[in-house]
Amino acid sequence: MSVPLVEVVRSGFRESVHHGSVALLDADGRDAGCLGEVLAPVSPRSANKPFQALALLRAGFAPLSDADLALSCASHSGEPDHVARVRGLLATYGLTEAALRCPPDLPLFPSARNRVLAAGGGPAAVTMNCSGKHAAMLATCVRNGWPTEDYLSAEHPLTAAVSETIAELTGEQPGPPGVDGCGAPLFTLSLTGLARAYARLVTAPPGSQEARIAHAMRAHPRLVAGTGREDTLLMSAVPGLLCKIGAEGAWALALPDGRVAALKIDDGASRARQPVGVGALRALGVTWTPELAELAEVPVEGGGRRVGSVRLLPGVLS
């Protein structure tokens, strides 16, 4: 059973409560205070992206820089540098954005979205938050001579490669793939398996492909997410942290020595994710800083001013 994790307090009144589960593992992979149901399958959504990127590297994807590799793991905000880098990655492999099969969308970042609309533009595949991953998938197809038109098919060689990589990293056999919001095949796994996989990325030997992915994401946190986003803020605030959000309230966070947390909010509320993620880091022994204290609560506004917060329930993860 999941457990109550987060309260939403407005003007001193508890307005809502979010339930969920958290897998906490120590540096030896042992239970460090897990909460809720951590062995049942969940959908990590974009928290799976580093594993997908590892499968692409193993299949021959050859990014020209760690920045391009970070983008292949990203749920980016569609800011100008994100979009330019996606186009550049495609061009390196003789492709244009017309090859992308992710659905058209506007940028997530407000000023970038407004700029597109002000110029008379609209939703496009290249500004969709998963376009970096899709560009990397296409690049891998080109490297192998695989068809690009059906690269999202459950029967495509890419899908088999991702499934094999997830099974290896998690120690679990993923079930049949579903379909993610971007159209890519999506595999479910347990929170414990998700945590175990992230631990293997951060503790991989130097020079390995796993270590390269962890390094690239930590070196380019803004490319992984964007201005003001959780992954960017947390990886910038905690030295050596690797983290990646997923839709519907999923998140995985790993420290360099293998201490790791994986979480899922039952109702999918993204507002509840940050307090739990920051609280999990504190429970794992991360040094408390003013930056983390500020990120531990999400403001609740009323009338244009702060009147409350989204925060951990008292005693949770303490």
C-alpha positions, 0 to 999 in steps of 0.5 A, a space after each residue: 500500500 502507498 502512504 500519505 507523503 505530502 500535504 498542501 497547506 493554504 492559509 494554515 489549512 490542510 487543503 489536500 494530501 498526496 499519497 505515494 511510495 518511495 524506494 530508498 537504497 543505501 550504497 550497498 543496495 539495502 533498504 534505507 527506509 522504503 515507504 509504501 509499495 516499492 516492488 509492484 510495477 510502476 510506469 517511470 515514464 521519462 525517468 527511463 530515458 538514461 536507460 534508453 540512451 544507454 541502449 542507443 550507445 550500445 547499439 552504435 549511437 555516437 554523439 559528437 559531445 556529452 551535451 548531445 548525449 545529455 539532450 538524448 536523456 532530456 525532457 527539455 523545455 524547448 528553449 532556443 538552445 535545446 531546439 538548436 541542438 536537436 536540429 544539429 544532432 539530426 543534421 549530423 546524421 543527414 536528417 531533418 526534423 521531418 523525420 521526428 515521430 514525436 507529436 508536435 507541441 509548444 515549448 514548455 518554457 513560457 518565454 520560449 512558447 510565447 516567442 514561437 506564438 508571437 512569430 506566428 508559429 505553433 506546435 512542432 515536433 522539434 519543440 516537443 520535450 522528448 525530441 532529443 531522445 527521438 533525434 538520438 533514436 533516429 541517429 542510431 537507426 542511421 548508424 545501423 542501417 535500420 529503417 527510420 519510418 517505424 523507429 517507434 514500433 514495438 517490433 523495431 530493433 531499438 525496442 528490443 535493445 532498450 528492453 534488454 538494457 532495462 532488464 540488465 540494469 534493474 535485475 527485472 524482466 520488463 513486461 510488454 511495452 506500452 506507449 509513452 506520451 511521446 509515442 516511444 515504447 514504454 516499459 514498466 518496472 518496480 521502484 526498487 528496480 528503478 533505484 537499482 538501475 540508477 545506482 548502477 549508472 552512478 557507480 559504473 567504472 570510469 570510461 564505461 558507457 554507463 558512466 558517460 551518461 551519468 557524467 553527461 547529465 550532471 555536466 549539462 543539467 540545463 539541457 536535461 530539463 531547462 530553466 527553473 526545472 526540478 532536475 536542473 535545480 537539484 543537479 546544480 544544488 547537490 554535487 554529483 547528483 544524477 536525477 531525472 523526472 518522469 511524468 505522472 509524479 515519477 522521479 529517480 535521484 542517485 548520489 555518486 556512492 550509489 545511495 538512491 531514491 525512486 518515487 511515484 506519486 499515486 495521483 500523478 501530481 507533479 507538485 508533490 514530487 519535489 518535496 518528496 525528492 528533496 526529503 529523500 535526499 535528506 533521508 539519505 544523508 545529503 548535507 542540508 543547505 539553504 538551496 535544498 531548504 528552499 526547494 523542500 517546499 513548493 509555494 502555494 499562491 493566492 491573490 498573486 502572493 504566497 499563502 502556503 506550501 506543498 510540503 512533506 507531511 510531518 514525520 515523513 522521511 525523517 
